Amino acid sequence: MSVSTIQITPVKTHPIRVDIKSPVATGYFTGHAKVRSKAEFETLRQAVADGEYEGRDEDALREIYERFDGFGDSDGFAELLDGPASAYLYPAAIGAYFEHFGEARRGNSGKRRSR
């Protein structure tokens, strides 16, 4: 008889802290990234790498995130896409998403021990 040691809870989004330090914005906001399987993440990563979202900033942002906290009552999309700090906020949000998974991948892989 096997005993389960992991509990998987279905969630739709995962919060990612986005730190920003620029001439027009300093601080952080939280992006609620859509939860994806490994295959879905790889498909999205490849689409971004291949330039499929080039010139389609809003589509890319809405594909990755459901909303952003830190912008009052707004969902944050207007601020990230068209606000006075959008040239800094948009790339910070996109970068934080992919960096988050890069760090998670490194953090979850076992370290090799020399023998």
Contacts in CASP RR format, 6 or more apart in sequence:
PFRMAT RR
TARGET T0000
AUTHOR 0000-0000-0000
METHOD contacts of the structure
MODEL  1
MSVSTIQITPVKTHPIRVDIKSPVATGYFTGHAKVRSKAEFETLRQAVAD
GEYEGRDEDALREIYERFDGFGDSDGFAELLDGPASAYLYPAAIGAYFEH
FGEARRGNSGKRRSR
11 35 0 8 1.000
12 34 0 8 1.000
12 35 0 8 1.000
12 66 0 8 1.000
13 32 0 8 1.000
13 33 0 8 1.000
13 34 0 8 1.000
13 35 0 8 1.000
13 65 0 8 1.000
13 66 0 8 1.000
13 67 0 8 1.000
14 32 0 8 1.000
14 33 0 8 1.000
14 35 0 8 1.000
15 30 0 8 1.000
15 31 0 8 1.000
15 32 0 8 1.000
15 33 0 8 1.000
15 69 0 8 1.000
16 30 0 8 1.000
16 31 0 8 1.000
16 32 0 8 1.000
16 33 0 8 1.000
16 96 0 8 1.000
16 97 0 8 1.000
16 100 0 8 1.000
17 28 0 8 1.000
17 30 0 8 1.000
17 31 0 8 1.000
17 96 0 8 1.000
18 28 0 8 1.000
18 29 0 8 1.000
18 30 0 8 1.000
18 31 0 8 1.000
18 68 0 8 1.000
18 89 0 8 1.000
18 92 0 8 1.000
18 93 0 8 1.000
18 96 0 8 1.000
19 27 0 8 1.000
19 28 0 8 1.000
19 92 0 8 1.000
19 96 0 8 1.000
20 26 0 8 1.000
20 27 0 8 1.000
20 28 0 8 1.000
20 29 0 8 1.000
20 85 0 8 1.000
20 88 0 8 1.000
20 89 0 8 1.000
20 92 0 8 1.000
21 27 0 8 1.000
22 85 0 8 1.000
22 88 0 8 1.000
23 88 0 8 1.000
24 84 0 8 1.000
24 85 0 8 1.000
24 88 0 8 1.000
25 85 0 8 1.000
25 88 0 8 1.000
25 89 0 8 1.000
29 68 0 8 1.000
29 69 0 8 1.000
29 70 0 8 1.000
29 71 0 8 1.000
29 76 0 8 1.000
29 89 0 8 1.000
30 68 0 8 1.000
30 69 0 8 1.000
30 70 0 8 1.000
31 65 0 8 1.000
31 67 0 8 1.000
31 68 0 8 1.000
31 69 0 8 1.000
31 93 0 8 1.000
31 96 0 8 1.000
32 65 0 8 1.000
32 66 0 8 1.000
32 67 0 8 1.000
32 68 0 8 1.000
32 69 0 8 1.000
33 64 0 8 1.000
33 65 0 8 1.000
33 66 0 8 1.000
33 97 0 8 1.000
33 100 0 8 1.000
34 63 0 8 1.000
34 64 0 8 1.000
34 65 0 8 1.000
34 66 0 8 1.000
36 44 0 8 1.000
41 101 0 8 1.000
44 63 0 8 1.000
44 64 0 8 1.000
45 98 0 8 1.000
47 53 0 8 1.000
48 60 0 8 1.000
48 94 0 8 1.000
48 98 0 8 1.000
53 59 0 8 1.000
53 60 0 8 1.000
53 63 0 8 1.000
57 81 0 8 1.000
57 90 0 8 1.000
58 77 0 8 1.000
58 81 0 8 1.000
60 94 0 8 1.000
61 77 0 8 1.000
61 80 0 8 1.000
61 81 0 8 1.000
61 90 0 8 1.000
61 93 0 8 1.000
61 94 0 8 1.000
62 77 0 8 1.000
64 93 0 8 1.000
64 94 0 8 1.000
64 97 0 8 1.000
65 93 0 8 1.000
65 97 0 8 1.000
67 75 0 8 1.000
67 76 0 8 1.000
67 77 0 8 1.000
68 75 0 8 1.000
68 76 0 8 1.000
68 77 0 8 1.000
68 79 0 8 1.000
68 80 0 8 1.000
68 93 0 8 1.000
70 76 0 8 1.000
71 79 0 8 1.000
79 85 0 8 1.000
79 86 0 8 1.000
79 89 0 8 1.000
80 86 0 8 1.000
80 89 0 8 1.000
80 90 0 8 1.000
80 93 0 8 1.000
81 90 0 8 1.000
83 89 0 8 1.000
END
